[in-house]
Amino acid sequence: MPVTPFHLGPGAAIKVVFRKHLSFTVFTFTQVVIDLEPATRLLREDEVLHGISHTYLGATVVGFVGLFIGKPVCEFCLRLWNSSLSKRQQRWLYIPPSISWVAAITGAFVGVYSHILLDSIMHADMRPFAPLSANNGLLYVITIDELYTACLALGLFGVTVLLIVALWNKLWEKPDRKA
């Protein structure tokens, strides 16, 4: 799934479970960073697209990049997002711009490891356990259509639950009582 939004589907479902302990923005940032290598290789027309960044060892390095560079970049983007909202939009669309270290760590490493897991199912050039092993035991364990459907279903589930929770919280929040 080179540079596709399908990776975000499972991320949305995982966000439902981890809630405040996973930064979805850092998760998303790592999805982009980890796919820089195959995107570059694709442009160069290399035969192998998924190299070192698509191994668990390489993904660990990408996870640290996602953590230490992604956290401040994502916080900046959230501040920028919030500043573009009208007063009315802020009530529904405001996102706290501070990302805890726990949420950033979880977002970065769940992001890269889930990426390797999903890509291992569909890309024949993946060697997720290199340099220890050249085997990819997950290749085609399900069809690519089934993988896409699962990612889409998880995304719809995650977004639906997150929207329901947000709506529930907005409906039951206490109004400001200013004298």
Secondary structure as GFF3:
##gff-version 3
##sequence-region A 1 179
A	DSSP	three_ten_helix	5	7	.	.	.	ID=ss1
A	DSSP	alpha_helix	8	18	.	.	.	ID=ss2
A	DSSP	three_ten_helix	19	21	.	.	.	ID=ss3
A	DSSP	alpha_helix	24	34	.	.	.	ID=ss4
A	DSSP	alpha_helix	36	43	.	.	.	ID=ss5
A	DSSP	three_ten_helix	52	54	.	.	.	ID=ss6
A	DSSP	alpha_helix	56	68	.	.	.	ID=ss7
A	DSSP	alpha_helix	70	83	.	.	.	ID=ss8
A	DSSP	alpha_helix	87	93	.	.	.	ID=ss9
A	DSSP	alpha_helix	101	122	.	.	.	ID=ss10
A	DSSP	alpha_helix	144	172	.	.	.	ID=ss11
###
